[in-house]
Amino acid sequence: MIRKIEGDILLSRAQVIAHGIAPHDHFDTGLALALRERWPSMVRDYRHATHDKPLEPGQIWAWSGVDADGQTRRIVNLLTQDMLRGGAAARPGKATLENVGRALKALARYVRDEGVRSLALPRLATGVGGLAWTDVEPLVRQHLGDLGVPVLVYEVYRPGVAADEGLG
């Protein structure tokens, strides 16, 4: 069940927050920056994990940590973007529908395998990723629509506002 809501995804009560990044992302813009500021250990862990085993667009990387209130927080990083250039000059490029589709398929597998009970995500790949929501939304519905758990799509960002997620 996919529900469209408004609010601050960082305040979500969903078991998992998913968002899009590039393989060598600097986590310095958009939601990635907000996540880095809230959970800096996630970025350190990502850098360490990908140093030994680089990830490719279309894959996912899942992280678990402890929130300020002592609750476990899970974040799934979806590699929706390609990289521009290599080495020290590497910068995240735009997302592609192929990468988004592959990452959403991997996310759906993760939700099933891990017994995830609820999932929150933004309008994936439409900010820094540069894609149109009208192109991405059908992929979200295709891959996440029949998971049997609440999938909360944060369509409008309202800083500091807890959304009415309807999670019990």
Contact map, one row per residue, 1 for C-alpha under 8 A:
111000000000000000000000000000000000000000000000000000000000000000000000000000000000000000000000000000000000000000000000000000000000000000000000111111100000000000000000
111100000000000000000000000000000000000000000000000000000000000000000000000000000000000000000000000000000000000000000000000000000000000000001001100001111000000000000000
111110000000000000000000000000000000000000000000000000000000000000000000000000000000000000000000000000000000000000000000000000000000000000000000000001111000000000000000
011111000000000000000000000000000000000000000000000000000000000000000000000000000000000000000000000000000000000000000000000000000000000000000000000000011110000000000000
001111100000000000000000000000000000000000000000000000000000000000000000000000000000000000000000000000000000000000000000000000000000000000000000000000011111000000111000
000111110000000000000000000000000000000000000000000000000000000000000000000000000000000000000000000000000000000000000000000000000000000000000000000000000111110000110000
000011111000000000000000000000000000000000000000000000000000000000000000000000000000000000000000000000000000000000000000000000000000000000000000000000000101111111100000
000001111111000000000000000000000000000000000000000000000000000000000000000000000000000000000000000000000000000000000000000000000000000000000000000000000100111111100000
000000111111000010000000000000000000000000000000000000000000000000000000000000000000000000000000000000000000000000000001110000000000000000000000000000000100100001100000
000000011111000000000000000000000010000000000000000000000000000000000000000000000000000000000000000000000000000000000000000000000000000000000000000000000000000000000000
000000011111100000000000000000000000000000000000000000000000000000000000000000000000000000000000000000000000000000000000000000000000000000000000000000000000000111100000
000000011111110010000000000000000000000000000000000000000000000000000000000000000000000000000000000000000000000000000001000000000000000000000000000000000000000001101000
000000000011111000000000000000000000000000000000000000000000000000000000000000000000000000000000000000000000000000000000000000000000000000000000000000000000000000001010
000000000001111110000000000000000000000000000000000000000000000000000000000000000000000000000000000000000000000000001111000000000000000000000000000000000000000000000010
000000000000111110000000000000000000000000000000000000000000000000000000110000000000000000000000000000000000000000011111000000000000000000000000000000000000000000000000
000000000000011111000000000000000000000000000000000000000000000000000000111100000000000000000000000000000000000000010111000000000000000000000000000000000000000000000000
000000001001011111100000000000000000000000000000000000000000000000000000011100000000000000000000000000000000000000000011100000000000000000000000000000000000000000000000
000000000000000111110000000000000000000000000000000000000000000000000000001111000000000000000000000000000000000000000011110000000000000000000000000000000000000000000000
000000000000000011111000000000110000000000000000000000000000000000000000001111000000000000000000000000000000000000000000110100000000000000000000000000000000000000000000
000000000000000001111100000000010000000000000000000000000000000000000000000011111000000000000000000000000000000000000000000110001000000000000000000000000000000000000000
000000000000000000111110101000010000000000000000000000000000000000000000000011111000000000010000000000000000000000000000000000000000000000000000000000000000000000000000
000000000000000000011111100000000000000000000000000000001000000000000000000000111110000000011000000000000000000000000000000000000000000000000000000000000000000000000000
000000000000000000001111100000000000000000000000000001111000000000000000000000101110000000010000000000000000000000000000000000000000000000000000000000000000000000000000
000000000000000000000111110000000000000000000000000000000000000000000000000000000010000001110000000000000000000000000000000000000000000000000000000000000000000000000000
000000000000000000001111111100000000000000000000000000000000000000000000000000000000000000110000000000000000000000000000000000000000000000000000000000000000000000000000
000000000000000000000001111100000000000000000000000000000000000000000000000000000000000000000000000000000000000000000000000000000000000000000000000000000000000000000000
000000000000000000001000111110011001000000100000000000000000000000000000000000000000000000000000000000000000000000000000000000000000000000000000000000000000000000000000
000000000000000000000000111111011001000000000000000000000000000000000000000000000000000000000000000000000000000000000000000000000000000000000000000000000000000000000000
000000000000000000000000001111111100000000000000000000000000000000000000000000000000000000000000000000000000000000000000000000010000000000000000000000000000000000000000
000000000000000000000000000111111100000000000000000000000000000000000000000000000000000000000000000000000000000000000000000000110000000000000000000000000000000000000000
000000000000000000100000000011111110000000000000000000000000000000000000000000000000000000000000000000000000000000000000000000000000000000000000000000000000000000000000
000000000000000000111000001111111111000000000000000000000000000000000000000000000000000000000000000000000000000000000000000000000000000000000000000000000000000000000000
000000000000000000000000001111111111100000000000000000000000000000000000000000000000000000000000000000000000000000000000000000000000000000000000000000000000000000000000
000000000000000000000000000011111111110000000000000000000000000000000000000000000000000000000000000000000000000000000000000000000000000000000000000000000000000000000000
000000000100000000000000000000111111111100000000000000000000000000000000000000000000000000000000000000000000000000000000000000000000000000000000000000000000000000000000
000000000000000000000000001100011111111111100000000000000000000000000000000000000000000000000000000000000000000000000000000000000000000000000000000000000000000000000000
000000000000000000000000000000001111111100000000000000000000000000000000000000000000000000000000000000000000000000000000000000000000000000000000000000000000000000000000
000000000000000000000000000000000111111100000000000000000000000000000000000000000000000000000000000000000000000000000000000000000000000000000000000000000000000000000000
000000000000000000000000000000000011111111100000000000000000000010100000000000000000000000000000000000000000000000000000000000000000000000000000000000000000000000000000
000000000000000000000000000000000011111111110000000000000000000000000000000000000000000000000000000000000000000000000000000000000000000000000000000000000000000000000000
000000000000000000000000000000000001001111111000000000000000000010000000000000000000000000000000000000000000000000000000000000000000000000000000000000000000000000000000
000000000000000000000000000000000001001111111100000000000000001110000000000000000000000000000000000000000000000000000000000000000000000000000000000000000000000000000000
000000000000000000000000001000000001001111111110000000000000000000000000000000000000000000000000000000000000000000000000000000000000000000000000000000000000000000000000
000000000000000000000000000000000000000111111111000000000000000000000000000000000000000000000000000000000000000000000000000000000000000000000000000000000000000000000000
000000000000000000000000000000000000000011111111100000000000000000000000000000000000000000000000000000000000000000000000000000000000000000000000000000000000000000000000
000000000000000000000000000000000000000001111111110000000000100000000000000000000000000000000000000000000000000000000000000000000000000000000000000000000000000000000000
000000000000000000000000000000000000000000111111111000000000000000000000000000000000000000000000000000000000000000000000000000000000000000000000000000000000000000000000
000000000000000000000000000000000000000000011111111100000000000000000000000000000000000000000000000000000000000000000000000000000000000000000000000000000000000000000000
000000000000000000000000000000000000000000001111111111000000000000000000000000000000000000000000000000000000000000000000000000000000000000000000000000000000000000000000
000000000000000000000000000000000000000000000111111111100000000000000000000000000000000000000000000000000000000000000000000000000000000000000000000000000000000000000000
000000000000000000000000000000000000000000000011111111000000000000000000000000000000000000000000000000000000000000000000000000000000000000000000000000000000000000000000
000000000000000000000000000000000000000000000001111111000000000000000000000000000000000000000000000000000000000000000000000000000000000000000000000000000000000000000000
000000000000000000000000000000000000000000000000111111100000000000000000000000000000000000000000000000000000000000000000000000000000000000000000000000000000000000000000
000000000000000000000010000000000000000000000000111111110000000000000000000000000000000000000000000000000000000000000000000000000000000000000000000000000000000000000000
000000000000000000000010000000000000000000000000010011111010000000000000000000100000000000000000000000000000000000000000000000000000000000000000000000000000000000000000
000000000000000000000010000000000000000000000000000001111110000000000000000000100000000000000000000000000000000000000000000000000000000000000000000000000000000000000000
000000000000000000000110000000000000000000000000000000111110000000000000000000111100000000000000001000100000000000000000000000000000000000000000000000000000000000000000
000000000000000000000000000000000000000000000000000000011111000000000000000001110000000000000000011111100100000000000000000000000000000000000000000000000000000000000000
000000000000000000000000000000000000000000000000000000111111100000000000000001110000000000000000000001100100000000000000000000000000000000000000000000000000000000000000
000000000000000000000000000000000000000000000000000000000111110000000000000111100000000000000000000000100110000000000000000000000000000000000000000000000000000000000000
000000000000000000000000000000000000000000000100000000000011111000000000000111100000000000000000000000000000000000000000000000000000000000000000000000000000000000000000
000000000000000000000000000000000000000000000000000000000001111100000000011110000000000000000000000000000000000000000000000000000000000000000000000000000000000000000000
000000000000000000000000000000000000000001000000000000000000111110000000011110000000000000000000000000000000000000000000000000000000000000000000000000000000000000000000
000000000000000000000000000000000000000001000000000000000000011111000001111000000000000000000000000000000000000000000000000000000000000000000000000000000000000000000000
000000000000000000000000000000000000001011000000000000000000001111100001110000000000000000000000000000000000000000000000000000000000000000000000000000000000000000000000
000000000000000000000000000000000000000000000000000000000000000111111111100000000000000000000000000000000000000000000000000000000000000000000000000000000000000000000000
000000000000000000000000000000000000001000000000000000000000000011111111100000000000000000000000000000000000000000000000000000000000000000000000000000000000000000000000
000000000000000000000000000000000000000000000000000000000000000001111110000000000000000000000000000000000000000000000000000000000000000000000000000000000000000000000000
000000000000000000000000000000000000000000000000000000000000000001111110000000000000000000000000000000000000000000000000000000000000000000000000000000000000000000000000
000000000000000000000000000000000000000000000000000000000000000001111111000000000000000000000000000000000000000000000000000000000000000000000000000000000000000000000000
000000000000000000000000000000000000000000000000000000000000000001111111100000000000000000000000000000000000000000000000000000000000000000000000000000000000000000000000
000000000000000000000000000000000000000000000000000000000000000111100111110000000000000000000000000000000000000000000000000000000000000000000000000000000000000000000000
000000000000001100000000000000000000000000000000000000000000000111100011111000000000000000000000000000000000000000000000000000000000000000000000000000000000000000000000
000000000000001110000000000000000000000000000000000000000000011110000001111100000000000000000000000000000000000000000000000000000000000000000000000000000000000000000000
000000000000000111100000000000000000000000000000000000000000011100000000111110000000000000000000000000000000000000000000000000000000000000000000000000000000000000000000
000000000000000111100000000000000000000000000000000000000001111000000000011111000000000000000000000000000010000000000000000000000000000000000000000000000000000000000000
000000000000000001111000000000000000000000000000000000000001111000000000001111100000000000000000000000000000000000000000000000000000000000000000000000000000000000000000
000000000000000001111000000000000000000000000000000000000111100000000000000111110000000000000000000100110010000000000000000000000000000000000000000000000000000000000000
000000000000000000011110000000000000000000000000000000111111100000000000000011111100000000000000001100100000000000000000000000000000000000000000000000000000000000000000
000000000000000000011100000000000000000000000000000000001110000000000000000001111100000000000011001100100000000000000000000010001000000000000000000000000000000000000000
000000000000000000011110000000000000000000000000000000001000000000000000000000111110000000011111001000000000000000000000000010001000000000000000000000000000000000000000
000000000000000000000110000000000000000000000000000000001000000000000000000000111111000000011111000000000000000000000000000000000000000000000000000000000000000000000000
000000000000000000000111000000000000000000000000000000000000000000000000000000001111110001111100000000000000000000000000000000000000000000000000000000000000000000000000
000000000000000000000000000000000000000000000000000000000000000000000000000000000111110001111000000000000000000000000000000000000000000000000000000000000000000000000000
000000000000000000000000000000000000000000000000000000000000000000000000000000000011111011100000000000000000000000000000000000000000000000000000000000000000000000000000
000000000000000000000000000000000000000000000000000000000000000000000000000000000011111111100000000000000000000000000000000000000000000000000000000000000000000000000000
000000000000000000000000000000000000000000000000000000000000000000000000000000000000111111000000000000000000000000000000000000000000000000000000000000000000000000000000
000000000000000000000000000000000000000000000000000000000000000000000000000000000000011111000000000000000000000000000000000000000000000000000000000000000000000000000000
000000000000000000000000000000000000000000000000000000000000000000000000000000000000111111100000000000000000000000000000000000000000000000000000000000000000000000000000
000000000000000000000001000000000000000000000000000000000000000000000000000000000011111111110000000000000000000000000000000000000000000000000000000000000000000000000000
000000000000000000000001100000000000000000000000000000000000000000000000000000000011110011111000000000000000000000000000000000000000000000000000000000000000000000000000
000000000000000000001111100000000000000000000000000000000000000000000000000000001111000001111100000000000000000000000000000000000000000000000000000000000000000000000000
000000000000000000000100000000000000000000000000000000000000000000000000000000001111000000111110000000000000000000000000000000001000000000000000000000000000000000000000
000000000000000000000000000000000000000000000000000000000000000000000000000000001110000000011111000000000000000000000000000000011110000000000000000000000000000000000000
000000000000000000000000000000000000000000000000000000000000000000000000000000011100000000001111101100000000000000000000000010001110000000000000000000000000000000000000
000000000000000000000000000000000000000000000000000000000000000000000000000000011100000000000111111100000000000000000000000000001010000000000000000000000000000000000000
000000000000000000000000000000000000000000000000000000000000000000000000000000000000000000000011111110000000000000000000000000000010001100000000000000000000000000000000
000000000000000000000000000000000000000000000000000000000100000000000000000000000000000000000001111111000000000000000000000000000000000000000000000000000000000000000000
000000000000000000000000000000000000000000000000000000001100000000000000000000111000000000000011111111100000000000000000000000000000000000000000000000000000000000000000
000000000000000000000000000000000000000000000000000000000100000000000000000001110000000000000011111111110000000000000000000010000000000100100000000000000000000000000000
000000000000000000000000000000000000000000000000000000000100000000000000000000000000000000000000111111111000000000000000000000000000000000100010000000000000000000000000
000000000000000000000000000000000000000000000000000000000110000000000000000000000000000000000000011111111100000000000000000000000000000000000000000000000000000000000000
000000000000000000000000000000000000000000000000000000001111000000000000000001110000000000000000001111111110000000000000000000000000000000000000000000000000000000000000
000000000000000000000000000000000000000000000000000000000000000000000000000001000000000000000000000111111111000000000000000000000000000000110011000000000000000000000000
000000000000000000000000000000000000000000000000000000000000000000000000000000000000000000000000000011111111100000000000000000000000000000000010000000000000000000000000
000000000000000000000000000000000000000000000000000000000111000000000000000000000000000000000000000001111111110000000000000000000000000000000000000000000000000000000000
000000000000000000000000000000000000000000000000000000000001000000000000000101000000000000000000000000111111111000000000000000000000000000000000000000000000000000000000
000000000000000000000000000000000000000000000000000000000000000000000000000000000000000000000000000000011111111100000000000000000000000000000011001000000000000000000000
000000000000000000000000000000000000000000000000000000000000000000000000000000000000000000000000000000001111111110000000000000000000000000000000000000000000000000000000
000000000000000000000000000000000000000000000000000000000000000000000000000000000000000000000000000000000111111111010000000000000000000000000000000000000000000000000000
000000000000000000000000000000000000000000000000000000000000000000000000000000000000000000000000000000000011111111111000000000000000000000000000001000000000000000000000
000000000000000000000000000000000000000000000000000000000000000000000000000000000000000000000000000000000001111111110000000000000000000000000000001000000000000000000000
000000000000000000000000000000000000000000000000000000000000000000000000000000000000000000000000000000000000111111110000000000000000000000000000000000000000000000000000
000000000000000000000000000000000000000000000000000000000000000000000000000000000000000000000000000000000000011111110000000000000000000000000000000000000000000000000000
000000000000000000000000000000000000000000000000000000000000000000000000000000000000000000000000000000000000001111111000000000000000000000000000000000000000000000000000
000000000000001100000000000000000000000000000000000000000000000000000000000000000000000000000000000000000000011111111110000000000000000000000000000010000000000000000000
000000000000011000000000000000000000000000000000000000000000000000000000000000000000000000000000000000000000001000111110000000000000000000000000000011000000000000000000
000000000000011100000000000000000000000000000000000000000000000000000000000000000000000000000000000000000000000000011111000000000000000000000000000011110000000000000000
000000000000011111000000000000000000000000000000000000000000000000000000000000000000000000000000000000000000000000011111100000000000000000000000000011110000000000000000
000000001001011111000000000000000000000000000000000000000000000000000000000000000000000000000000000000000000000000000111110000000000000000000000000000111100000000000000
000000001000000011100000000000000000000000000000000000000000000000000000000000000000000000000000000000000000000000000011111100000000000000000000000000111100000000000000
000000001000000001100000000000000000000000000000000000000000000000000000000000000000000000000000000000000000000000000001111100000000000000000000000000001110000000000000
000000000000000000000000000000000000000000000000000000000000000000000000000000000000000000000000000000000000000000000000111111100000100010000000000000001110000000000000
000000000000000000110000000000000000000000000000000000000000000000000000000000000000000000000000000000000000000000000000111111101000100100000000000000000000000000000000
000000000000000000010000000000000000000000000000000000000000000000000000000000011000000000000010000100000000000000000000001111111110000100000000000000000000000000000000
000000000000000000000000000000000000000000000000000000000000000000000000000000000000000000000000000000000000000000000000001111111111100100000000000000000000000000000000
000000000000000000000000000001000000000000000000000000000000000000000000000000000000000000000000000000000000000000000000001111111110000000000000000000000000000000000000
000000000000000000000000000011000000000000000000000000000000000000000000000000000000000000000100000000000000000000000000000011111100000000000000000000000000000000000000
000000000000000000010000000000000000000000000000000000000000000000000000000000011000000000001111000000000000000000000000000111111110000000000000000000000000000000000000
000000000000000000000000000000000000000000000000000000000000000000000000000000000000000000000110000000000000000000000000000011111111000000000000000000000000000000000000
000000000000000000000000000000000000000000000000000000000000000000000000000000000000000000000111100000000000000000000000000011101111101100000000000000000000000000000000
000000000000000000000000000000000000000000000000000000000000000000000000000000000000000000000000000000000000000000000000000001000111111100000000000000000000000000000000
000000000000000000000000000000000000000000000000000000000000000000000000000000000000000000000000000000000000000000000000001101000011111110000000000000000000000000000000
000000000000000000000000000000000000000000000000000000000000000000000000000000000000000000000000000000000000000000000000000000000001111111000000000000000000000000000000
000000000000000000000000000000000000000000000000000000000000000000000000000000000000000000000000100000000000000000000000000000000011111111100000000000000000000000000000
000000000000000000000000000000000000000000000000000000000000000000000000000000000000000000000000100100000000000000000000000111000011111111110000000000000000000000000000
000000000000000000000000000000000000000000000000000000000000000000000000000000000000000000000000000000000000000000000000001000000000111111111000000000000000000000000000
000000000000000000000000000000000000000000000000000000000000000000000000000000000000000000000000000000000000000000000000000000000000011111111100000000000000000000000000
000000000000000000000000000000000000000000000000000000000000000000000000000000000000000000000000000110010000000000000000000000000000001111111110000000000000000000000000
000000000000000000000000000000000000000000000000000000000000000000000000000000000000000000000000000000010000000000000000000000000000000111111111100000000000000000000000
010000000000000000000000000000000000000000000000000000000000000000000000000000000000000000000000000000000000000000000000000000000000000011111111110000000000000000000000
000000000000000000000000000000000000000000000000000000000000000000000000000000000000000000000000000000000000000000000000000000000000000001111111110000000000000000000000
000000000000000000000000000000000000000000000000000000000000000000000000000000000000000000000000000010011001000000000000000000000000000000111111110000000000000000000000
010000000000000000000000000000000000000000000000000000000000000000000000000000000000000000000000000000010001000000000000000000000000000000011111111000100000000000000000
110000000000000000000000000000000000000000000000000000000000000000000000000000000000000000000000000000000000000000000000000000000000000000011111111100100000000000000000
100000000000000000000000000000000000000000000000000000000000000000000000000000000000000000000000000000000000000000000000000000000000000000001111111100000000000000000000
100000000000000000000000000000000000000000000000000000000000000000000000000000000000000000000000000000000001001100000000000000000000000000000001111110000000000000000000
100000000000000000000000000000000000000000000000000000000000000000000000000000000000000000000000000000000000000000000000000000000000000000000000111111000000000000000000
100000000000000000000000000000000000000000000000000000000000000000000000000000000000000000000000000000000000000000011110000000000000000000000000001111100000000000000000
111000000000000000000000000000000000000000000000000000000000000000000000000000000000000000000000000000000000000000001110000000000000000000000000000111110000000000000010
111000000000000000000000000000000000000000000000000000000000000000000000000000000000000000000000000000000000000000000111100000000000000000000001100011111000000000000000
011110000000000000000000000000000000000000000000000000000000000000000000000000000000000000000000000000000000000000000111100000000000000000000000000001111100000000001000
011110000000000000000000000000000000000000000000000000000000000000000000000000000000000000000000000000000000000000000001111000000000000000000000000000111110000000000000
000111111000000000000000000000000000000000000000000000000000000000000000000000000000000000000000000000000000000000000001111000000000000000000000000000011111100000000000
000111000000000000000000000000000000000000000000000000000000000000000000000000000000000000000000000000000000000000000000011000000000000000000000000000001111100000000000
000011100000000000000000000000000000000000000000000000000000000000000000000000000000000000000000000000000000000000000000000000000000000000000000000000000111110000000000
000001111000000000000000000000000000000000000000000000000000000000000000000000000000000000000000000000000000000000000000000000000000000000000000000000000111111000000000
000001110000000000000000000000000000000000000000000000000000000000000000000000000000000000000000000000000000000000000000000000000000000000000000000000000001111110000000
000000110000000000000000000000000000000000000000000000000000000000000000000000000000000000000000000000000000000000000000000000000000000000000000000000000000111110000000
000000110010000000000000000000000000000000000000000000000000000000000000000000000000000000000000000000000000000000000000000000000000000000000000000000000000011111000000
000000110010000000000000000000000000000000000000000000000000000000000000000000000000000000000000000000000000000000000000000000000000000000000000000000000000011111100000
000000111011000000000000000000000000000000000000000000000000000000000000000000000000000000000000000000000000000000000000000000000000000000000000000000000000000111110000
000011111011000000000000000000000000000000000000000000000000000000000000000000000000000000000000000000000000000000000000000000000000000000000000000000000000000011111000
000011000000000000000000000000000000000000000000000000000000000000000000000000000000000000000000000000000000000000000000000000000000000000000000000000000000000001111100
000010000001100000000000000000000000000000000000000000000000000000000000000000000000000000000000000000000000000000000000000000000000000000000000000000010000000000111110
000000000000000000000000000000000000000000000000000000000000000000000000000000000000000000000000000000000000000000000000000000000000000000000000000000000000000000011111
000000000000110000000000000000000000000000000000000000000000000000000000000000000000000000000000000000000000000000000000000000000000000000000000000001000000000000001111
000000000000000000000000000000000000000000000000000000000000000000000000000000000000000000000000000000000000000000000000000000000000000000000000000000000000000000000111
